Amino acid sequence: MINGNFIKNWIPNKKNQDEIEYENILRIIQEQDLYIDWDIFKRIYNWKASRSKKYLDEKNKELYISAFKEISDLNDGEKINFFKDNKRRKKLPGILEPIASTILHFKYPDKFPIRDVRTVGTLRDKGLLRKKKISYNDYRVEILRIYEICKGEFSLREIDRALFTYNEKKELLISFLEGKKSIDDVAKNLKNPHERKMELIMDLENNFKEKLDKLNNLKNKLSSLLLKKSQTS
C-alpha cells in the first residue's frame, strides 16, 4: 500500500545534486512567470534525459519556445494531450511523454507529476497500475490519488522521489541476488533500513511468484499439447 507512511520512509535522507538542480530550475521558471527559454529548456532536458539530447533539434528552437508559451492558455486536459497534437504544428523532436510531463511539472508543480519508468514500476509493483499500456493520464490520476490519501502532506515531487527510490532500491536488491551488490548497498540512505529491506524482499517475492505461476501455466499448456500430439500419433 502506498500511503503517507510509505512516502515518508522512501523519501531519500539526503538531498543530492539532482535535487538541488531540480529546485534551481523550478525557482527560475516560477520567477520568470512560467516562461521557459532555450537555456532553461536545455537544463530541463539535461536534468531529465541527458543521454537523449541528440534528439533535440536546435535549428527549430523557436518552435519549442513557442510551444511552451502556447500551453499556458490550455486547460489541464488539453495540456496533457498538447505534445501529442501533430495537426497544428509538426512534432517537436525529442519531446516524448517523460520530457513532456517534466515540462508541465516545472510550470505547474502542483498539478502534473513527472512520469518515469521507475515510478511507474513502483505503482505496478503495488498493484496500482495493471494495464499493459499506461497513458500519462492513467499515471497522473494515480499519483493525485496518492496525494489525496496523504492529505497533501507531501508534494507531487516528494511522492515522485519516494516512488523512484523504492524502485531504485528494488533493482539494487536484484543486483544483490545476482551477486553484484552487497546488502549494504541496498540499505544505503534508507530510513528504517531493516523494515524497508523486508518490504522490498516481500514485494520481490510476490513478483517471482507471479512469474513462476506464468511459467507453470505455460508448462501445463505445453504438456497438454504434447499429450494430445502423442495420442494422435
C-alpha positions as CSV (number, residue, x, y, z in Angstrom):
1,M,0.0,0.0,0.0
2,I,1.2,3.5,-0.8
3,N,0.3,5.9,1.9
4,G,1.9,8.7,4.0
5,N,4.0,6.2,5.9
6,F,5.3,4.7,2.6
7,I,6.2,8.1,1.2
8,K,7.9,9.2,4.5
9,N,10.0,6.0,4.6
10,W,11.1,6.1,1.0
11,I,12.0,9.8,0.5
12,P,15.8,9.9,0.5
13,N,17.5,11.1,3.6
14,K,19.9,13.4,1.7
15,K,19.4,16.0,-1.0
16,N,21.6,15.1,-3.9
17,Q,22.9,17.2,-6.8
18,D,19.9,16.3,-9.0
19,E,17.5,17.6,-6.4
20,I,19.4,20.8,-6.0
21,E,19.3,21.3,-9.8
22,Y,15.6,20.5,-9.7
23,E,15.0,23.2,-7.1
24,N,17.1,25.7,-9.1
25,I,15.2,25.1,-12.3
26,L,11.8,25.2,-10.6
27,R,12.7,28.5,-8.9
28,I,13.9,30.2,-12.1
29,I,10.8,29.2,-14.1
30,Q,8.5,30.4,-11.3
31,E,10.4,33.7,-11.1
32,Q,10.1,34.1,-14.8
33,D,6.3,33.8,-14.7
34,L,6.4,30.2,-16.0
35,Y,8.4,31.3,-19.1
36,I,10.8,28.6,-20.4
37,D,13.6,29.9,-22.6
38,W,16.0,27.8,-24.6
39,D,18.7,27.7,-21.9
40,I,16.3,26.6,-19.3
41,F,14.8,24.0,-21.6
42,K,18.2,22.5,-22.2
43,R,18.8,22.4,-18.4
44,I,15.4,20.6,-18.0
45,Y,16.3,18.1,-20.7
46,N,19.8,17.6,-19.3
47,W,18.2,17.0,-15.8
48,K,15.7,14.5,-17.0
49,A,17.2,12.8,-20.1
50,S,20.8,13.9,-20.6
51,R,21.6,10.8,-22.7
52,S,18.9,11.8,-25.2
53,K,20.0,15.3,-26.0
54,K,21.0,14.2,-29.5
55,Y,17.3,14.2,-30.4
56,L,16.8,17.9,-29.8
57,D,16.6,20.0,-33.0
58,E,18.4,23.3,-32.1
59,K,17.6,24.7,-35.6
60,N,14.0,24.8,-34.6
61,K,14.4,26.2,-31.1
62,E,11.8,28.9,-31.7
63,L,9.3,26.2,-32.3
64,Y,10.0,24.7,-28.9
65,I,9.8,28.1,-27.1
66,S,6.5,28.9,-28.9
67,A,5.1,25.6,-27.9
68,F,6.0,26.2,-24.2
69,K,4.2,29.5,-24.3
70,E,1.1,28.0,-26.0
71,I,0.4,25.5,-23.3
72,S,-0.3,28.3,-20.8
73,D,-3.6,29.1,-22.5
74,L,-4.9,25.5,-22.4
75,N,-7.0,23.7,-19.8
76,D,-5.5,20.8,-17.9
77,G,-6.9,18.1,-20.2
78,E,-5.5,20.0,-23.3
79,K,-2.2,20.4,-21.6
80,I,-1.9,16.6,-21.2
81,N,-2.5,16.0,-24.9
82,F,-0.7,19.0,-26.1
83,F,2.6,17.3,-27.1
84,K,0.7,14.6,-29.0
85,D,-1.0,17.1,-31.3
86,N,0.7,17.0,-34.7
87,K,-2.0,18.7,-36.6
88,R,-1.4,22.3,-35.5
89,R,2.4,22.0,-35.7
90,K,5.0,19.5,-36.6
91,K,6.2,17.1,-34.0
92,L,8.7,18.5,-31.5
93,P,11.8,16.4,-31.8
94,G,12.9,14.8,-28.5
95,I,9.6,15.6,-26.7
96,L,8.2,12.3,-25.6
97,E,5.9,11.7,-22.7
98,P,8.6,11.7,-19.9
99,I,10.0,15.0,-21.1
100,A,6.6,16.5,-21.8
101,S,5.4,15.6,-18.3
102,T,8.6,17.2,-16.9
103,I,8.0,20.4,-18.7
104,L,4.4,20.5,-17.4
105,H,5.6,19.8,-13.9
106,F,8.1,22.6,-13.9
107,K,5.4,25.0,-15.0
108,Y,2.7,23.6,-12.8
109,P,4.3,21.5,-10.0
110,D,1.1,21.1,-8.0
111,K,-0.9,19.7,-10.9
112,F,1.4,17.5,-13.1
113,P,3.7,14.7,-11.8
114,I,6.7,13.7,-13.7
115,R,6.4,10.3,-15.4
116,D,9.3,8.0,-15.1
117,V,9.9,4.3,-15.8
118,R,10.9,3.8,-12.2
119,T,7.9,5.5,-10.7
120,V,5.6,3.6,-13.0
121,G,7.4,0.4,-11.9
122,T,6.6,1.1,-8.3
123,L,3.0,1.6,-9.0
124,R,2.9,-1.7,-10.9
125,D,4.6,-3.5,-8.0
126,K,2.0,-2.2,-5.6
127,G,-0.8,-3.3,-7.9
128,L,-2.0,0.3,-8.6
129,L,-1.4,0.2,-12.4
130,R,-2.4,-3.1,-14.0
131,K,-2.9,-2.2,-17.7
132,K,-0.2,-3.3,-20.1
133,K,-0.1,0.2,-21.7
134,I,-0.3,3.1,-19.3
135,S,-1.2,6.6,-20.5
136,Y,0.1,9.7,-18.8
137,N,-3.5,10.4,-17.7
138,D,-3.7,6.9,-16.0
139,Y,-0.4,7.7,-14.2
140,R,-1.4,11.2,-13.2
141,V,-4.8,10.1,-11.8
142,E,-3.0,7.5,-9.6
143,I,-0.4,10.0,-8.3
144,L,-3.1,12.5,-7.5
145,R,-5.0,9.8,-5.7
146,I,-1.9,9.1,-3.5
147,Y,-1.6,12.8,-2.9
148,E,-5.2,12.8,-1.6
149,I,-4.6,9.7,0.6
150,C,-1.6,11.6,2.1
151,K,-3.9,14.6,2.6
152,G,-1.5,17.0,1.0
153,E,1.3,16.2,3.5
154,F,3.7,15.6,0.6
155,S,4.2,17.4,-2.7
156,L,4.0,15.7,-6.0
157,R,7.7,15.9,-6.2
158,E,8.2,14.2,-2.8
159,I,5.8,11.4,-3.9
160,D,7.8,11.1,-7.1
161,R,11.1,10.8,-5.2
162,A,9.7,8.2,-2.9
163,L,8.4,6.0,-5.7
164,F,11.6,6.4,-7.7
165,T,13.8,5.5,-4.7
166,Y,11.7,2.4,-3.9
167,N,12.2,1.1,-7.5
168,E,15.9,2.0,-7.5
169,K,16.5,0.0,-4.3
170,K,14.5,-2.9,-5.7
171,E,16.8,-3.0,-8.6
172,L,19.8,-3.0,-6.2
173,L,18.2,-5.9,-4.4
174,I,18.0,-7.8,-7.7
175,S,21.7,-7.0,-8.2
176,F,22.4,-8.3,-4.7
177,L,20.6,-11.6,-5.6
178,E,22.9,-11.8,-8.7
179,G,26.0,-11.2,-6.5
180,K,26.7,-7.8,-8.0
181,K,25.9,-5.7,-4.9
182,S,26.1,-6.0,-1.1
183,I,23.0,-5.7,1.1
184,D,24.6,-2.5,2.5
185,D,24.3,-1.0,-1.0
186,V,20.6,-1.8,-0.9
187,A,20.1,-0.2,2.5
188,K,22.2,2.9,1.8
189,N,20.2,6.2,2.5
190,L,17.1,4.3,3.7
191,K,15.1,5.3,6.7
192,N,14.4,2.3,8.9
193,P,16.6,0.1,6.7
194,H,15.7,-3.3,8.1
195,E,11.9,-2.6,7.7
196,R,12.4,-1.2,4.2
197,K,14.6,-4.1,3.2
198,M,11.8,-6.5,4.3
199,E,9.2,-4.6,2.3
200,L,11.5,-4.9,-0.8
201,I,12.1,-8.6,-0.2
202,M,8.4,-9.4,0.2
203,D,7.4,-7.4,-3.0
204,L,10.2,-9.0,-5.0
205,E,9.0,-12.4,-3.7
206,N,5.5,-11.7,-5.0
207,N,7.0,-10.7,-8.4
208,F,8.8,-14.0,-8.5
209,K,5.6,-15.9,-7.6
210,E,3.7,-14.3,-10.4
211,K,6.4,-15.2,-12.9
212,L,6.6,-18.7,-11.6
213,D,2.8,-19.0,-12.0
214,K,3.1,-17.9,-15.6
215,L,5.8,-20.5,-16.2
216,N,3.7,-23.2,-14.6
217,N,0.7,-22.3,-16.7
218,L,2.9,-22.4,-19.8
219,K,4.4,-25.7,-18.8
220,N,0.9,-27.2,-18.3
221,K,-0.3,-26.0,-21.7
222,L,2.7,-27.4,-23.4
223,S,2.3,-30.7,-21.5
224,S,-1.3,-30.9,-22.7
225,L,-0.3,-30.2,-26.3
226,L,2.4,-32.8,-26.2
227,L,0.0,-35.3,-24.7
228,K,-2.6,-34.7,-27.4
229,K,0.1,-35.0,-30.0
230,S,1.3,-38.3,-28.7
231,Q,-2.3,-39.6,-28.5
232,T,-2.9,-38.8,-32.2
233,S,0.4,-40.2,-33.4
